[in-house]
Amino acid sequence: MITSDAPLEPPAAVAAPVEWDLTLGLINATVQLDQPLNESTRKVGTGFLISAPRPDGAPRVVLVTAAHVLNVMPGSEARIGWRTAEADGAWKFAPEGLMIRDSAGAPLWTQHPERDVAVMEITAPDAFAQAAIPLGWLADDATLDQWRVGPGDELMALGYPHGLAANKAGFPILRLGRISSWPLTPIRHFPIFLLDFAVSQGNSGGPVFWTPAVHRRPGLPTPDHPYIAGVLVQEVQGGGEGLELGVVAHAQYVREAIALLDQPAASSRP
């Protein structure tokens, strides 16, 4: 578990989003992941980028997603949906290949040993490396209790439902939902929570987060700044159909998975 960074405090060297609003920051740090299976079918998921320096301080960009997003892609190379700003204000969707397995077929990602969370060090274009969200913005196992987060509180989610983007530039689609389960903590007993919003294939792996743009129950303390609460890992199904409920794994598990990157012997591979 990570104990050395200061939870929920943006590093001094990293400029915080305007008015402490993580929404645009996370939109810029969220990417589509896909792998074509044939001319008409592809596997699609969502990922987001975290700036997680190595123990020696060297910069590192880590891709975060749901582990099953990568597990269901049978090939060694997926695609990651970079976006490029044009001089006239337009944007170009420019996906590139991303190796997810080595030549022997072994996964290149690290999976949390207990949760559907995967992380992978990647080389990102400069603009995306700069857009990666600081590690300190990930909630830890005390954050939800600290700010008395509970049922009815709103959170935002980003993703690519059914592989769709917000526009031809490939930006993710923003959704809003309410926490719909209780208790939320301690996470060792309640490792996931439910969010009431329309979930589709392609949303898996996307960030779930809080910003001042959404509402909380009256009378509760307001967090000092936004935070990533977790990763969307599943759609709740009942009677063979979706119930418009998402399953969210706590962000603490992202922290723990990133910590494994610095402990090769302890890494969990699928």
C-alpha positions as CSV (number, residue, x, y, z in Angstrom):
1,M,0.0,0.0,0.0
2,I,1.2,3.5,-0.7
3,T,2.1,5.6,2.3
4,S,4.7,8.0,1.0
5,D,2.6,10.4,-1.1
6,A,0.3,12.9,0.4
7,P,-3.3,11.8,-0.3
8,L,-5.5,14.3,-2.0
9,E,-2.8,16.9,-2.2
10,P,-1.7,17.9,-5.7
11,P,2.1,18.0,-5.9
12,A,3.5,21.5,-5.8
13,A,5.2,21.0,-9.2
14,V,1.9,20.1,-10.9
15,A,-0.6,22.9,-11.7
16,A,-4.0,22.1,-10.4
17,P,-7.0,22.4,-12.8
18,V,-8.7,25.8,-12.9
19,E,-10.8,26.3,-9.8
20,W,-9.8,22.9,-8.6
21,D,-12.1,21.4,-11.1
22,L,-11.0,17.9,-12.2
23,T,-13.6,17.5,-14.9
24,L,-11.7,18.9,-17.8
25,G,-8.5,17.5,-16.5
26,L,-9.9,13.9,-16.4
27,I,-11.5,14.4,-19.8
28,N,-8.1,15.1,-21.2
29,A,-6.6,12.2,-19.4
30,T,-9.2,9.6,-20.4
31,V,-8.7,7.5,-23.5
32,Q,-10.4,4.8,-25.5
33,L,-8.9,1.4,-25.6
34,D,-9.9,-1.1,-28.3
35,Q,-8.8,-4.1,-30.3
36,P,-10.5,-5.0,-33.6
37,L,-11.5,-8.7,-33.9
38,N,-12.6,-8.5,-37.5
39,E,-13.9,-5.9,-40.0
40,S,-17.1,-5.3,-38.0
41,T,-16.4,-6.2,-34.4
42,R,-14.0,-4.9,-31.8
43,K,-13.4,-5.0,-28.1
44,V,-13.7,-1.6,-26.5
45,G,-13.0,-0.2,-23.0
46,T,-11.9,3.0,-21.3
47,G,-8.7,3.9,-19.5
48,F,-7.2,7.0,-17.8
49,L,-3.7,8.3,-17.2
50,I,-2.1,8.8,-13.8
51,S,1.2,10.6,-13.2
52,A,3.0,8.2,-10.8
53,P,6.7,9.0,-10.4
54,R,9.1,6.2,-9.7
55,P,10.7,5.9,-6.2
56,D,13.7,7.8,-7.5
57,G,11.5,10.7,-8.7
58,A,11.7,9.9,-12.4
59,P,8.5,10.7,-14.2
60,R,6.2,7.9,-15.2
61,V,2.8,7.7,-16.9
62,V,0.5,4.8,-15.8
63,L,-2.5,3.7,-17.7
64,V,-5.4,2.6,-15.5
65,T,-8.3,0.5,-16.6
66,A,-10.4,-2.5,-15.5
67,A,-8.4,-5.7,-15.8
68,H,-11.1,-7.5,-17.8
69,V,-10.8,-4.8,-20.5
70,L,-7.3,-6.1,-21.3
71,N,-8.1,-9.8,-20.5
72,V,-10.8,-10.0,-23.1
73,M,-8.5,-8.6,-25.9
74,P,-7.0,-11.8,-27.3
75,G,-4.3,-10.1,-29.4
76,S,-0.9,-8.8,-28.3
77,E,-1.6,-5.3,-29.6
78,A,-4.5,-3.0,-28.7
79,R,-5.0,0.6,-29.7
80,I,-5.0,3.7,-27.5
81,G,-7.0,6.7,-28.7
82,W,-4.7,9.6,-28.6
83,R,-6.1,13.0,-29.7
84,T,-4.1,15.8,-31.3
85,A,-4.9,19.5,-31.2
86,E,-4.8,21.3,-34.6
87,A,-3.6,24.8,-35.1
88,D,-7.1,26.0,-36.1
89,G,-8.7,24.7,-32.9
90,A,-9.8,21.4,-34.4
91,W,-8.9,18.0,-32.9
92,K,-7.7,14.9,-34.7
93,F,-8.4,11.4,-33.3
94,A,-5.1,9.5,-33.8
95,P,-5.1,6.0,-32.2
96,E,-1.8,4.2,-32.0
97,G,-0.8,0.7,-31.3
98,L,-0.2,-0.3,-27.7
99,M,1.5,-3.6,-26.9
100,I,-0.4,-5.4,-24.1
101,R,1.4,-8.8,-24.3
102,D,5.0,-9.7,-24.9
103,S,6.2,-12.1,-27.7
104,A,5.4,-15.1,-25.5
105,G,1.8,-13.9,-24.9
106,A,2.4,-12.9,-21.3
107,P,0.4,-9.8,-20.2
108,L,2.4,-6.5,-19.9
109,W,0.0,-5.1,-17.4
110,T,-0.1,-5.6,-13.7
111,Q,-3.4,-6.6,-12.1
112,H,-4.5,-6.0,-8.5
113,P,-4.4,-9.4,-6.8
114,E,-8.0,-9.1,-5.6
115,R,-9.8,-6.6,-7.7
116,D,-10.7,-6.0,-11.4
117,V,-8.1,-3.2,-11.7
118,A,-5.1,-3.1,-14.0
119,V,-2.2,-0.7,-14.4
120,M,0.5,-0.4,-17.0
121,E,3.4,1.9,-17.5
122,I,3.2,3.5,-21.0
123,T,4.9,6.0,-23.1
124,A,2.5,8.8,-23.9
125,P,2.7,11.8,-26.2
126,D,3.9,14.9,-24.4
127,A,0.4,16.5,-24.3
128,F,-1.0,13.4,-22.6
129,A,1.9,13.0,-20.3
130,Q,1.2,16.5,-19.1
131,A,-2.5,15.8,-18.8
132,A,-2.0,12.7,-16.6
133,I,-3.7,13.2,-13.2
134,P,-1.3,13.4,-10.2
135,L,-1.3,10.3,-8.0
136,G,-2.4,12.4,-5.0
137,W,-5.8,12.9,-6.6
138,L,-6.7,9.3,-6.1
139,A,-8.9,8.7,-3.1
140,D,-7.4,6.5,-0.4
141,D,-9.2,4.2,2.1
142,A,-10.0,7.1,4.4
143,T,-11.3,9.7,1.9
144,L,-14.9,8.7,1.8
145,D,-15.2,8.7,5.6
146,Q,-13.3,11.9,5.9
147,W,-15.8,13.7,3.8
148,R,-18.8,11.7,5.0
149,V,-19.6,10.5,1.5
150,G,-22.8,8.4,1.3
151,P,-25.9,7.4,-0.6
152,G,-27.4,10.1,-2.8
153,D,-24.1,11.9,-3.3
154,E,-23.4,12.5,-6.9
155,L,-20.3,11.4,-8.8
156,M,-19.2,11.8,-12.5
157,A,-18.1,9.0,-14.8
158,L,-16.2,9.1,-18.1
159,G,-16.3,6.4,-20.8
160,Y,-17.0,5.1,-24.3
161,P,-20.4,3.4,-24.1
162,H,-20.7,0.9,-27.0
163,G,-17.4,2.4,-28.3
164,L,-19.0,5.8,-28.9
165,A,-17.2,9.0,-28.3
166,A,-18.5,12.5,-27.5
167,N,-17.4,13.6,-31.0
168,K,-15.2,12.7,-33.9
169,A,-12.1,13.9,-31.9
170,G,-12.5,10.9,-29.7
171,F,-13.2,12.6,-26.4
172,P,-15.0,10.5,-23.7
173,I,-18.7,10.9,-22.8
174,L,-19.4,12.3,-19.4
175,R,-22.2,10.8,-17.2
176,L,-23.6,11.8,-13.8
177,G,-24.9,9.3,-11.2
178,R,-25.7,9.0,-7.5
179,I,-24.1,6.6,-5.1
180,S,-26.8,3.9,-4.5
181,S,-25.3,1.5,-2.0
182,W,-24.4,1.5,1.6
183,P,-22.1,1.0,3.5
184,L,-19.2,2.3,1.5
185,T,-16.4,1.5,4.0
186,P,-14.3,0.0,5.4
187,I,-13.2,-1.0,1.9
188,R,-11.7,-4.3,3.1
189,H,-15.3,-5.3,3.8
190,F,-17.0,-3.3,1.0
191,P,-14.4,-3.2,-1.8
192,I,-17.0,-1.9,-4.4
193,F,-20.0,0.4,-4.4
194,L,-22.9,1.0,-6.8
195,L,-23.4,4.1,-8.9
196,D,-26.8,4.9,-10.4
197,F,-26.2,5.7,-14.0
198,A,-26.7,4.2,-17.5
199,V,-23.7,1.8,-18.0
200,S,-22.9,0.1,-21.3
201,Q,-20.1,-2.0,-22.7
202,G,-17.2,0.3,-23.3
203,N,-17.6,2.1,-20.0
204,S,-15.5,-0.4,-18.1
205,G,-12.2,1.0,-16.9
206,G,-13.3,4.7,-16.8
207,P,-12.8,7.0,-13.8
208,V,-15.5,7.8,-11.3
209,F,-14.9,11.1,-9.6
210,W,-16.2,14.0,-7.5
211,T,-15.9,17.7,-8.3
212,P,-17.6,20.8,-6.9
213,A,-19.8,20.8,-10.1
214,V,-21.9,18.0,-8.6
215,H,-24.1,18.1,-5.5
216,R,-23.8,16.6,-2.0
217,R,-26.4,16.0,0.6
218,P,-27.2,19.3,2.6
219,G,-25.1,20.0,5.7
220,L,-22.1,17.9,4.8
221,P,-18.5,19.2,4.7
222,T,-17.3,20.0,1.2
223,P,-14.0,18.4,0.2
224,D,-11.1,20.8,-0.3
225,H,-10.7,19.7,-3.9
226,P,-11.9,17.0,-6.3
227,Y,-10.8,13.4,-6.1
228,I,-11.0,10.2,-8.1
229,A,-13.3,7.8,-6.1
230,G,-12.8,4.7,-8.2
231,V,-12.9,2.7,-11.4
232,L,-16.0,1.5,-13.2
233,V,-15.6,-2.3,-13.4
234,Q,-19.0,-3.8,-14.2
235,E,-22.6,-3.2,-15.2
236,V,-25.2,-4.7,-12.9
237,Q,-27.5,-7.1,-14.7
238,G,-30.8,-8.6,-13.6
239,G,-33.2,-10.8,-15.6
240,G,-30.8,-10.6,-18.6
241,E,-30.9,-6.9,-18.9
242,G,-28.9,-3.9,-17.5
243,L,-30.3,-2.2,-14.4
244,E,-28.5,1.2,-15.1
245,L,-26.2,0.5,-12.1
246,G,-22.4,0.6,-12.3
247,V,-20.1,-1.3,-10.0
248,V,-17.1,0.9,-8.9
249,A,-13.9,-0.4,-7.4
250,H,-12.4,2.0,-4.8
251,A,-9.5,4.1,-6.0
252,Q,-7.4,2.7,-3.1
253,Y,-7.0,-0.4,-5.3
254,V,-5.5,1.7,-8.1
255,R,-3.0,3.0,-5.5
256,E,-2.1,-0.5,-4.5
257,A,-1.8,-1.8,-8.1
258,I,0.5,1.1,-8.9
259,A,2.6,0.3,-5.9
260,L,3.1,-3.2,-7.3
261,L,4.9,-1.7,-10.3
262,D,7.8,-0.9,-8.0
263,Q,7.8,-4.4,-6.5
264,P,8.2,-6.8,-9.5
265,A,8.4,-9.9,-7.3
266,A,5.0,-9.1,-5.8
267,S,3.3,-8.1,-9.1
268,S,0.1,-10.0,-9.9
269,R,-0.2,-11.1,-13.5
270,P,-3.4,-12.6,-14.8
